[in-house]
Structures are given as C-alpha cells and as structure tokens.
Amino acid sequence: MHISIRRSNSDKVFAGVIGGLAEHFQWNPTIARVLWVIVSLTPFPGIIGYLVLWMLMENPE
C-alpha cells in the first residue's frame, strides 16, 4: 500500500519524507521540519510516524 505523495529527491535530510510532504502541499520545507519537531516533542510518536510515512510514500523519481 502506497500513498500518492512522493518522497523528495532534491530536498531531503534523511529520507525525503518531510520534503516530499512540503512539495506536495506547497509548504516551506524548513517550516514543515520545525513543525514536525514540535509535534514530535508532544506525546505523538514522531519517529514512528516518520517511519510509517517513509514506508507508505512512493520513491522519488
């Protein structure tokens, strides 16, 4: 099972998940990463969510 959002090939730090989300929704990638860190500090399991998105998102072309 994959989602139609692709990981970023050009704007990535680890696997391109946040960069891909930022490209898809036309967000600033830096702001998206900062928001992801803030959300990860709350009880939301940020690392697990990142890994799940990494597995579900399509590979960059």
N, C-alpha and C positions, 0 to 999 in steps of 0.2 A: 504494500500500500504506500503510495506516494502522494504528496500534495503538489499542486501545480506551481508552487513557488520554488524557484531555483536558488541554490546557494550562489554567492557571488564569487566570481573567478578573479576579479580585479580588486575588490575592496574587502579583504579578509584579514583577520588577525589569526584565528585558529583554523576554523573550517569554513568560514564564509557565511555562517547562519545569520548573524545579525546584519551583515552587509547585504545579504540576499533579501531579508525582510525589509530593510531600508530602501533598497532599489525597487522592490515590488510596490511598496506603499508610498514611494517618493518622499522619504524622510531623510533628514540629515543623519548619516551613519554614526557620527560622533555622539549626537544626542540620543540615538537609539541605544548605543552601547552604555552610555551613562544611565539611562533609564533601566536597562537590563540589570546593571549592577545594583541599582537602588532596589529594584524588585527582588533581586536575589538575596538581599540582606534581610528581607522580611521572611515570614515563615514559608513563602513559596520556595520550593526546591529548585533553585536556578540552574544548578549543574545538571540535574536530571532532566529538566525541561529543555535545556540546550542540547543534550544528547538525543532526546526524543526527536526534536526538530531536525537535528543533523541526520538521523536515520530516515525521517519521513520526506525531507526535501530532496528534490531532484538534483543530480550532479550538474555542475556548471558546464557549459559548452565552450 
